């Protein structure tokens, strides 16, 4: 894989990392605020939304780092062109 494509691959991963952490957090907080304001469920919905958002963000972070680890392992396993591997 060329250097440009490799860099593009990591930039794409970084964008996905940001989305997989931010979207669950913001989404659950907004859901908690919406349930409080429009449905009258009480003030407890916002802290629950924050908690669920943090759990979702942590899950997204974990999965993103697992993917990064797999990508780095694939790059290590491929022999570099022009190298002599004495095994």
C-alpha positions in Angstrom: 0.0 0.0 0.0 1.4 3.4 -0.9 2.2 6.0 1.7 -0.7 8.3 0.5 -3.2 5.5 0.8 -1.9 4.5 4.2 -2.2 8.0 5.4 -5.7 8.3 4.0 -6.6 5.1 5.8 -5.5 6.4 9.2 -7.3 9.8 8.6 -10.5 7.9 7.8 -10.0 5.9 11.0 -9.5 9.1 13.0 -12.7 10.5 11.6 -14.6 7.4 12.5 -13.1 7.5 16.0 -14.5 11.0 16.5 -17.9 10.1 15.3 -18.1 6.8 17.2 -17.3 8.7 20.4 -19.3 11.9 19.9 -22.5 10.7 18.3 -23.7 8.3 21.1 -22.8 10.9 23.8 -24.6 13.8 22.1 -27.5 11.6 21.0 -28.3 10.2 24.4 -28.0 13.6 26.1 -30.3 15.2 23.6 -32.7 12.3 24.1 -32.7 12.8 27.8 -33.3 16.6 27.4 -36.1 15.9 24.9 -37.8 13.4 27.2 -37.6 15.8 30.1 -38.9 18.8 28.2 -41.6 17.3 25.9 -42.8 14.3 27.8 -42.3 15.6 31.3 -40.4 12.6 32.6 -38.5 14.6 35.2 -34.9 15.7 35.7 -33.6 12.2 36.1 -33.6 11.6 32.3 -30.7 13.9 31.6 -28.2 12.2 34.0 -29.4 8.8 32.7 -28.8 10.1 29.2 -25.3 11.3 30.1 -24.6 7.9 31.7 -25.8 6.0 28.6 -24.0 8.3 26.3 -20.7 7.8 28.2 -21.2 4.0 28.0 -21.9 4.2 24.3 -18.9 6.5 23.8 -16.6 4.1 25.7 -17.9 1.2 23.6 -17.2 3.2 20.4 -13.7 4.1 21.7 -13.0 0.4 22.5 -14.1 -0.8 19.1 -12.1 1.9 17.3 -8.9 1.0 19.2 -9.5 -2.7 18.4 -9.8 -1.8 14.7 -6.6 0.3 14.9 -4.7 -2.5 16.6 -5.9 -4.9 13.8 -4.8 -2.4 11.1 -1.4 -2.0 12.7 -1.0 -5.8 13.0 -1.8 -6.2 9.3 0.8 -3.6 8.4 3.5 -5.4 10.5 2.7 -8.8 8.9 3.3 -7.6 5.4 6.9 -7.8 4.2 8.3 -4.5 3.1 9.5 -4.3 -0.5 13.2 -4.6 -0.9 13.9 -6.2 2.4 15.4 -9.6 2.9 13.6 -11.6 5.5 15.8 -14.3 6.9 13.5 -16.7 8.6 
